[in-house]
Amino acid sequence: MKQFVLGTLTVAGLAAAAFGSAAAVNAAPTGPSSVDATIGQLRSQGYQVIVNRVGTAPMSQCTVHAVRPGQTFSRTDSGFPGAGNDIVTSITDKTVYVGVNC
């Protein structure tokens, strides 16, 4: 019985870690908004936005159905201004995918 409980807790913990680590989900706008507003908000937060569009209607008639995290690029070195001799990691680019239905 202890092994079953430990196995269940392990699976639940891994699932929570997988869902909780998605930074773009936290950055996704909440509530209904236009596609342009959603893309603008994500770009203002520093994301490179890639739109996956389904349909041919004008963008004003489209709805956002998903916002998924993409790859984040970073560099770690001591060349960061103000870091002195410390090694610093800085994010150079972050990507998010926006799914749109038209």
C-alpha positions in Angstrom: 0.0 0.0 0.0 2.9 2.4 0.8 4.3 1.8 -2.7 1.0 2.6 -4.3 0.7 5.9 -2.3 4.3 6.9 -3.1 3.8 6.1 -6.8 0.6 8.2 -6.9 2.3 11.1 -5.1 5.3 10.9 -7.5 3.0 11.0 -10.6 1.0 13.8 -9.2 4.1 15.8 -8.4 5.6 15.3 -11.9 2.3 16.4 -13.5 2.2 19.5 -11.3 5.8 20.3 -12.2 5.1 19.9 -15.9 2.0 22.2 -15.8 3.5 24.7 -13.4 6.7 25.4 -15.3 5.1 26.9 -18.3 6.1 30.6 -18.1 4.1 31.6 -21.2 0.9 30.3 -19.6 1.4 32.8 -16.8 2.1 35.5 -19.4 -1.0 34.7 -21.4 -3.7 37.4 -21.3 -6.8 36.4 -19.3 -10.4 36.8 -20.4 -11.7 37.5 -23.9 -9.7 39.9 -26.1 -8.9 40.5 -29.7 -6.1 38.6 -31.4 -4.2 41.9 -32.0 -4.5 42.8 -28.3 -3.2 39.4 -27.2 -0.3 39.5 -29.6 0.5 43.1 -28.6 0.5 42.3 -24.9 2.8 39.3 -25.4 5.2 41.3 -27.5 5.3 44.1 -24.9 6.4 41.4 -22.4 9.3 40.6 -24.6 8.1 37.5 -26.4 8.7 36.7 -30.0 5.2 35.7 -31.1 4.5 33.0 -33.7 0.9 32.8 -34.8 -0.6 29.4 -35.8 -3.7 30.4 -37.8 -6.6 28.1 -38.9 -9.1 29.6 -41.4 -9.1 32.5 -43.8 -11.4 35.0 -42.2 -10.1 38.5 -41.4 -8.1 38.8 -38.2 -10.8 40.9 -36.6 -13.1 37.8 -36.7 -10.6 35.4 -35.3 -10.3 34.2 -31.7 -7.3 33.0 -29.7 -7.7 29.4 -28.7 -4.3 28.6 -27.2 -1.1 30.3 -26.0 1.8 27.9 -25.6 5.4 28.4 -24.5 8.2 28.1 -27.0 11.9 27.9 -26.6 13.8 30.4 -24.4 17.4 31.3 -25.4 19.9 32.6 -22.8 23.6 33.1 -22.4 25.8 32.7 -19.3 29.0 34.7 -19.1 30.8 37.4 -17.3 30.3 40.1 -20.0 27.1 41.4 -18.6 27.4 45.2 -17.8 27.8 45.8 -14.1 28.4 42.2 -13.3 32.1 42.6 -12.6 33.7 39.2 -12.4 30.4 37.4 -11.6 29.0 35.0 -14.0 25.4 36.1 -15.0 22.7 34.4 -17.0 20.7 36.7 -19.2 17.7 35.8 -21.5 18.4 36.8 -25.1 15.1 35.6 -26.7 11.8 34.0 -25.6 9.2 32.6 -27.9 5.4 31.9 -27.5 3.0 30.3 -29.9 -0.5 31.8 -30.3 -3.2 29.5 -31.8 -5.9 31.4 -33.7 -9.2 30.2 -35.1 -10.8 32.2 -37.9 
